[in-house]
Amino acid sequence: MERAQKTGTLAILSIIAAIAAFISVFSGSPVLGLFLAFLSIPLGIFGLIMAASPRVSGGIMSIAGIVLGGFGLVIAILGAVGMIIF
């Protein structure tokens, strides 16, 4: 009897947090974007660890969440510096 794979919740949360980081930075709140980008990276790492189980899928989604979180982190830092300067 085979069990169907479930998509990892942490991988989904990682991508949602990374996308929310981009949205918050571009809507004028780089501090919230920085927090969300920091949040998406550990969520992606834990999602990747959970995806090692044969019952949980979402390894590629976790990697995408980590990469998007890294980009979001850079964008949030640049946005914060831009708000300080201007």
C-alpha positions as a printed NumPy array, in Angstrom:
array([[ 0.   ,  0.   ,  0.   ],
       [ 1.607,  3.208, -1.175],
       [ 1.067,  6.564,  0.425],
       [ 0.77 ,  9.625, -1.735],
       [ 3.366, 12.329, -1.325],
       [ 2.291, 15.538,  0.344],
       [ 3.747, 18.889, -0.571],
       [ 5.796, 20.324,  2.269],
       [ 4.035, 23.134,  4.1  ],
       [ 7.321, 24.783,  5.002],
       [ 8.305, 24.977,  1.334],
       [ 5.045, 26.713,  0.494],
       [ 5.419, 29.107,  3.433],
       [ 8.973, 29.892,  2.329],
       [ 7.85 , 30.939, -1.138],
       [ 4.925, 32.931,  0.248],
       [ 7.243, 34.768,  2.667],
       [ 9.735, 35.518, -0.122],
       [ 7.038, 36.892, -2.422],
       [ 5.572, 38.921,  0.451],
       [ 9.069, 40.327,  1.09 ],
       [ 9.269, 41.598, -2.483],
       [ 5.776, 43.076, -2.297],
       [ 6.436, 44.829,  0.991],
       [ 9.754, 46.301, -0.19 ],
       [ 8.246, 47.604, -3.399],
       [ 5.244, 49.024, -1.553],
       [ 7.515, 51.101,  0.696],
       [ 8.171, 48.959,  3.77 ],
       [11.714, 47.592,  3.495],
       [11.898, 46.717,  7.212],
       [ 8.954, 44.324,  6.881],
       [10.494, 43.01 ,  3.665],
       [13.775, 42.398,  5.469],
       [11.974, 40.469,  8.209],
       [10.032, 38.373,  5.703],
       [13.165, 37.65 ,  3.657],
       [14.965, 36.545,  6.825],
       [11.964, 34.366,  7.638],
       [11.796, 32.721,  4.215],
       [15.377, 31.447,  4.262],
       [15.099, 29.244,  7.403],
       [11.646, 28.092,  6.318],
       [13.169, 26.974,  3.017],
       [16.027, 25.223,  4.768],
       [13.676, 23.347,  7.091],
       [11.425, 22.551,  4.121],
       [14.404, 21.118,  2.288],
       [15.256, 18.959,  5.29 ],
       [11.643, 17.756,  5.485],
       [11.663, 16.982,  1.749],
       [14.34 , 14.357,  2.375],
       [11.502, 12.141,  3.603],
       [ 9.951, 10.021,  0.852],
       [ 6.467, 11.026,  2.049],
       [ 7.054, 14.77 ,  1.584],
       [ 7.728, 16.539, -1.696],
       [ 8.76 , 20.13 , -2.243],
       [12.549, 20.051, -2.419],
       [12.674, 22.252, -5.499],
       [10.105, 24.607, -3.968],
       [12.276, 24.879, -0.862],
       [15.32 , 25.709, -2.955],
       [13.278, 28.322, -4.825],
       [12.161, 29.791, -1.493],
       [15.761, 30.017, -0.299],
       [16.923, 31.675, -3.528],
       [13.981, 34.091, -3.594],
       [14.575, 34.854,  0.086],
       [18.209, 35.683, -0.688],
       [17.189, 37.999, -3.509],
       [14.521, 39.515, -1.277],
       [17.129, 40.097,  1.405],
       [19.363, 41.987, -1.024],
       [16.434, 44.03 , -2.356],
       [15.238, 44.823,  1.188],
       [18.714, 46.   ,  2.216],
       [18.97 , 48.183, -0.875],
       [15.469, 49.535, -0.195],
       [16.355, 50.355,  3.41 ],
       [19.553, 52.103,  2.354],
       [17.585, 54.031, -0.265],
       [15.056, 55.15 ,  2.342],
       [17.846, 56.323,  4.644],
       [19.661, 58.233,  1.916],
       [16.604, 59.756,  0.286]])
